[in-house]
Amino acid sequence: MDGNIPRLQAELQQKISESRKIVDLYRPIIDAYIVDFFHLNHWNSLPSSWIRCFSTIPIEHLPALLSFESRKTETTVLPLTVLTLRSLFRRLVHTRSKPKTTEKHPTDPNCVYYKQSNLFHKSVKLKKRHEIEQFATNCSRENNCRTLVDIGSGQGNLARTLAYGFGFRVCCLEQNESFVQAARQKDAELWRRLLKHEPKLQNTTTTTAHPVHLHEKVNLDHIDPNAFEQLLRDALNIEKGQHPDALQFGLIGLHPCGDLAPSLLRLFLACRECRFIKLVCCCYMKLSCESSISNGELKEYGFPLSDFCRRTNLTLSYEAREMACHAIEQYRERLSGDYHELKIHAYRAAIESIIVRLRPDLKHAGLKGGIRATEVSFAEYCQRAVDGLGITVPESDVHSAATQSRLSRWEEVVKFYTIRLMFAPLIETIVLYDRWLFLLEQGTNARIDVLFDPYLSPRNHVITAYK
């Protein structure tokens, strides 16, 4: 792969450059908050040809906008600019579809995890279960390193699967002490259950190691690779005089949030003993950018990472990065089903128009969620949504002609939301390709794969890099 790195770098640079041109051209749509739909008149910010077209398109035809990876029979005549965008997306956006494989369990059939999977699934929700199984199976293919380090490990569900199920030696670092205590208790409980079903494990202490859970906060703003490696040596009882490969480890992260992912990439590059890194990332809106770092701080910001993107002043707004975290496949299904529930977007935008007039200081305030538009009237929604904000929405505003007119346009709100969401995979691809390019610039072998079913786990790309 080494010989292909320059070609791959050039390809990523070209795709990022083309993608940012699209973002710059459609920034008013991409950066729009759906809650501002009415009071900022978002519908009229669309190109005139789009307004004419989407005014007549039924909502049940919209799911096609959110699926552009392969050409399908079109039932609607779309504007040429939309068709052009869809063609560009097919070329520029990294696929979100998990490749089909006939290989169900590409590991040792005697693997403890597959033999006793029900024990590992206890108290783990379906989404997390899917992620842990796929991530652990993917890790099991890394034959060059059997020690893994998980920073921000939570209550250790992934660590238990890797250690007891796949035979890795796992060191977990977690700054929440209650999570560490819970992880140790769950380790002991799972181990007891496993021994009942697999008594032979009692005699495999040399191959089955318990996860090591440390209550530790690693200073990832100012990385000291020597101190970090010594921390691992102490935790895993590895003396410096042992075999040179004794400490070699892989760094893993299952959905590290915001700046944690870029920090882990820097830690991987800084530590001589770290052989590979494997990350599935999320929460792009929480990434710090150059504009969010004050002059007095030395902290490295989280986006962009690559020299190319920094040199060309690539920027993505908070709104764009937040949109890139949406569950596009699930939303597509909602459009195809009982889409009347999506009227909630219009409810939220309508109440925002009232709030910004009465209390500008509460603009974009977090309202109560989990309210179903098909189960409550707008009046009930207003009462429940603002609970705890210290504001009462006047009855006169709730029932005014202006409010009722806005609510009657609820399908426009859904259509605008869908049009905006069409750009989400492009934004996520830019973030992912910036990280990929950053790793290549540092001389590592790196790739991006689709690891999870996107419907079950929308953030489904895994970045893997080797030194």
N, C-alpha and C positions, 0 to 999 in steps of 0.2 A: 504493500500500500504506500510505502514511503515515496516511491517514484511518482505516484499519482497526486501527492499533496499539492504541488504548485498548480496543477490543472484543476483540482477540486477547489482550491482557494479562489482561482480566477472565476470559476463557475458560480461560487457563492457570492462573490463580490458583484458579479453581473446581475444575479437574481435580486440581491438586496437593493442595488441601484434602481432596477426597474420597479421593484415593489414600492420603494419610497416615492417614486414619481406618481404612482397611483394614489398613495396616501396623501401626498401634497395636493393632488387635483381634487380629491373628494374629502378633504379634511373637514369641511363644514358638516358633512353627514357623519363621518367617523367620530368626530369629537362632540357630537350632540348628545345631551342628556335627554332620554325619552320623557323624563318628568317635565321638561321645559317645552314639550310639544306645542302646547296652546299659547302660552304667553310669549314664546319666541317665534311662533308661527313656523315650525320646522317643515310642515308640508310644502310651503311655498319656497323653501330653500332647495328643493329638488329641481333638477333640470326640467324644463317645460315638457319635453317629450316624455319624461318619466311620469309626470303628473297626469298627462292625458292617458297614458297606458295604464298605470296602476289604479287610476280612479275607477276603471271598469273591470279589472281583473278580480275574480272571486277569490276569497281568502284560501279556499281549498286548492287553488292552483299555485299558491306561493311556495310550498315545500321545494319545488324544483329550483328555486333561487338558492337554496342552501345545499344543493347537491350538484357539484360541477366536475367531479373527478372523472366521469365518463359521459359521453354524449348519449342523451336519451331522446326519445320522441317528444318533441315539444308540442303542447296543446295550446300554447299562447304565443302570439306574435309579440316579442319583446323589442324594445328600442335597440337600435344597432349598438349604442354605447354599452348597454347591458350585456348583449351577446358578446361584444368584444372583451368586456371585463371577465365574463365567464371563461372565455377562451384563454385569456391571460392567467386566470387563476389555475386553470388546469396545468399550465406549464410552470407557474411560479410557486404554488402552494405545496408544501410537503404533505403527502397523503396522510389521512387520518384513519384509513381502513387497515385493519389488522390482516396481514396476509393469511390466506387459507393454508392449512397444513394437515396432512393426514397423520402427523406424528403427535399422538396424544400425550405420551409421557416419555420425552427423549432422555430419560435418566435411567439409572440402575433400577430394574423392577423390584429390587429388594429395598429401595429407598423407604425409610421409615415414614416419611410424610405421606406418600401415596398409599402405604399399607394401613395407616391409621389417620387418614385425613379428617375423619369426624372429630377426633380428639382436638386437632388443631383448630377446627372451625368453631368450637364452643365459644359462645358470646361474641363472635365476630360477625358483623353485618356482611351481607352479600357483596356489596361494593368492595369493602376492605378485603374480604376473603379472596375475591377475584384478583385484586391488585397484589396481595401478598403471594398468592400461588404463582402468578405469572412472573413477578419480580424474582422470587426465590428460584424458580426454575431457570430463569435467565442467568442468574448468578451461578447456578450449578454448572453452567457451561464454561465458566472461567476456570480452567484447570491449572493455571500458573500460580494461583494464590488461594490458600484455604483459610486465611485470616481476614475478617471483615470488620470495619469500624463504622458504626452508625451514630452520627451526631444528630441530636434531637430525636431520640429513639422512642419517646413517649413511654407507653406502658409495655413495650417490648414484644408486641405481637409478631412483627417481622423477625426480630432476633430469635425468638423461640423456634419459628419455622426453619430458619437458616441453621440454627445450632442443632436442635433435636431432630429435625426432619431431614436435613441435608448434610449434616456432619461438619459444618463450618465452625471455626473458633470465632466468636463474635464479642467485640467490646463495644458497649453502648455508653454514650455520654449524653446526659440529660440534665438540664438545669432546674427542672421542677422536682423537688425532693419527693413529693407525694407520688409522682409517676414512677420514680425509681423504686420506692417501697412497694408499690402495686406490682411492678414488673417482677421483682424478686419473689413475691408471693405467688404470682401466676406461674412463674418458672417452676416453683416447687410443686404446685398443684398439677401441672401438666406432666412433670417428670414422674410423679407418683402414678398417674393414670397410665402413662406409657409403659411403666415397668409391669403393670398388671397384665397388659396385653403382649408386651415384648420383654419377657424376663431376661433374655439374652443381653439386653442393653446394660444390665447390671455389671456385666463383665467386659464392657467396651469403653471404660472410662478413658482409655488412651485415644480412642477415636471419637468419642462423644463428650464434648466439653460443655459445661454449663455457660450460658451467656454471662459476661461480666458487666454489671451495671454500675456506672459511676455517677454520683451526683456532682456534676462538673460543668462549669461554663467556660468554653474555650473562647479566648479573645481572638476572634476572627478578623477584627479590624487591624490588628498588629500581630501578624502571624510569626511565631517563633517555632520553626520546624524542629529544632533540636529539643526544645522543651516539650513539644507535643509528642515526639517520638519517645522521649524518656518517660512521659506519662503513660504511654502504651506499654513500654517495657515493664514498668512497675506493676501495672494492672494485670498483665499477662504473665508475670514472673519470668521474664526473658532477660538473661544477663547479657551484657555487651560482648562477652567473650564467646558466646555461643556461635553456632553456625551463622555465617553471614546472611542467609536467607530466613533466619528464625523470625525476624520481625516483619518481613515483607507483608504488606496488607493491601486490601482494596478498600476504597472509601465509597460508601453507599448512602443514598438518600431517596426515600420514597415520599415524594411531594414535599420537599423542603420549601418553606414559604419565603417569598420576596428575596431579600438580599442574602439569605442563607445559601442559596444555590450558587451564586457567583463566588461567595466566600469559600465554599467547599471546592470549587474549581481552582481557586488560588492556593488553597491548602494542598490539594493534590499536586500541583506544580511545584510547590515549595519543598515538600517532603521527599527526600531521596528514597526512602523505603516504601513509599506508596507506589504500587505498580499499576493500579488502574482505578478509575472512578466510574460509577454508574448512578445516574440521577434521573428521576422523573420529577419535573419541576411544576410549580403552580404559583398562583397569586402574583402575577406579573405587575399588577397595579401597585403593589407594595415595594417595588424596586425603587431604590434611590437613583436620581439622575444628577447630572452636574449642576443643574439649576437648584436642586434641593440641598446641596452641600454648601455650608457657609465657608467664607474665605479662611476662617480660623481653624477649620477642621482638616485633618490629613486623611480622613476616612476615604477609602476607595468606594466610588459609587457603583451601583449594580447594573446600570444600563446606560449606554452600550458598553460592551467589554472589549471588543476587537479594536485593534489599531486602525483598521480601515474605517470602521463606523465612527470612531472618535475623530479621526482625521477629516472625515467628510461631514461632521456635525449632524449625525443622524439623531433625530428626536422623535419620540412617540409620547403623546399626551397621556395623562392619567386615565382619561376617558377611553382612549383607544386600548390601553393595556388592560383596563378592567373588562372591556368588551371581549378581549381575546380569551378570557377565562370562562366565557359562557358555555353552556351545554348545548351546542348547536344541534346535535342529533336528537336530543330529547325535545327541543323546541320544534324541530321539523315534524316530529311525531304529533305534537300537540296541534300544530296547524292542520294536520291530516285528520284529526279526530274531532272531539267536541271543542272547537276553537272558541266558543263563546266565553269560556273561562278566561281567555286572554283579554277580555274587556277590562280586566284589572289594570292594565296599562293606562287605559283612558281614565279610570277612577283616580289613579295616582297623579296623572298629569292635570286632571281637572282640579283636584284639591290643591295642587301646587300653585295653580293660578290664583287661587283664593289666598293661600298662605303668603305668597310673595307680596301681595297687595296689603294684607293686614299686618304681617310680621316679616319684613324683609330679612331680619336676622335669623329666621328659621328656614331660609332658602336651602333646599336640598337636605333638610333635616331627615334623620332616620325615622321613618314611620313604622308602626307595628306591621309586621308581615304575617303571612299565613292566612290571610283573609280571602275567601273564595268569592269572586264576583258573582257567580251564579247562585250564591246562597244568601247574599245580603243586598239590600238596596244601597244606592249611593249615600243616602242619609245615614244609614247604619255604618257604612264604611267610614264616613267622616268621623263619626263618634268614636269608633274603635281605633282608627288609625292614628289619631293624634293623642291618644291616652298617654299621659305622662309628659307631654310637651308643654303643658301650661297654656294651652290655647283651646278655645272653643270655636268651632266653625259656625257662624251665624246661620240660622234657618233661612234667612232671606237670601244668603249666598248659595246655600245648598239647592234651593228650589227656583233660583232666578232663571230667567229666559236664557241668559248668556251661558250659564252652567249646563242647562238642558241641551242647548245647541252644541256645546262641546261634547257632551256625552253621546249625542247622536252621531258623532263623527268617530266613534270608537274603532271602526274598521280602518280608518286612515291611520290611526295610531299603531295598530297591529301591523299594517303594511309598512309604515316607516320603520318600525322596530325590526321587521324582517329584512328590509333593504339594508339597514345599517349592519345587521348581523351577518349579511353576506360577506362583509369585509373582515370578519373576525379571524377566519383561518389564515388570511394573509398577514394580519398583525402578529399572530402567534408565530408564524413562520419566520418573520423578521427577527423576533426575539431569539428563537431557536437557532437560526442561521448565524446570528451575531455570536452566540456562544460557541457554535461549531467552528466558526472562523477563528475565534479567539484561541481555541485549543490547537488548531492547525498552525496558527502563527507562532505558537510556542514550541512547535516541532513534535507534537504528539500525534499518534494515530487516533482518529476519532470518527464516530459515526452517529447517526440518529436512526432509531428503529421505532416502529409502532409496536407497543407492547400489550396494551389493554384494548378490550372492546370499547369503542368510543361512547357507546350508549351507556354502559355501566360506569365508565370512568373517563370523563371528557378530556382530562389532561393525561394523554395516553402515550406521549413520546418519551423514549428513554435515550439519554445521551450517554455514550460509553466512550472512554478514552484510555489509551495505554501509553506507558513510557517504556 
